[in-house]
Amino acid sequence: MGYSHRSTVLIIYAFSFFFGLMAVIFSSTQLLNSLIIFTFILLGIQIIAELSGVVLNGQKPLISSLRKIIKRRM
């Protein structure tokens, strides 16, 4: 990927912050709320991965499915 040392450290800090925040949120909420938050987080990670082109050789299965659903409703 070719990140510089500074960029790599900032990415590691961002991941640490993210997982620390999720630990605090999950420890202070009920099970159902934690599952809902977890589902949204997984969807967000999937969308970010598809937008960056890391998933399935550049294919975008979730984004294309969402576009089809939106087109049907309009």
N, C-alpha and C positions, 0 to 999 in steps of 0.2 A: 504494500500500500504506500510505502514511502513517506511516512510521517517523520517530522523532525523530532528531536528529543523533547523540546518544549511542548509540541502538540501531543506527543504520546503521554507525557506527564499530565497534561490538562485533561486528556481523555480518561486516564486512570482516575484522576480526581473526580471527574463527572460521574463515572460509574460508582465510585465509593460514596459520593453524596447521594446518588440515586438509591443505592441499596440500603444505605443508612436511613434515609427518609422512609423507604418502604418498610423497614423493620419497625420503625416507630409507629407508622400508621397501622401496620398489621397487628402490633401488640396492643394497640389501644382501641381497636374496633371489634365488633362482633364477627362471627364466622361468615354470615351472609354478606355483610359489607366487604369483608376481606376478599371473598370470592368474586364479587362484582368488580372491585378495584383491580384484582389480579387479571380478570378477563379483559378489561379495558387496557391494561398495561401490555398484555400479550398482543392484542390487536394493534396497539400503537407501535410496538417493536416490529411486528410483521409489516406494517405499512411503511415504516422507515426503512426496513431492509429491502422492500420491493422498490421504493423510490431510489435507493442507492444502487440498485441493480445486483445485489448480492444473491438473491433468491432465484433458483432454477434458471441459470444462464440468462438473466435479464427479463424473464417472464414476470408478469404481474397478476397472479391469479386472484388475489383478494381485491385489488384495485379494479380489475376488469369486471369482476362480479358485482362490485358496488356500482360501477358505471351502468351495467346492464339493468340493475334494479332501479336506479334513478331514471333511466330512459323509459322503463316500463310505466313508471308512475306519472310521467309527464305526457 
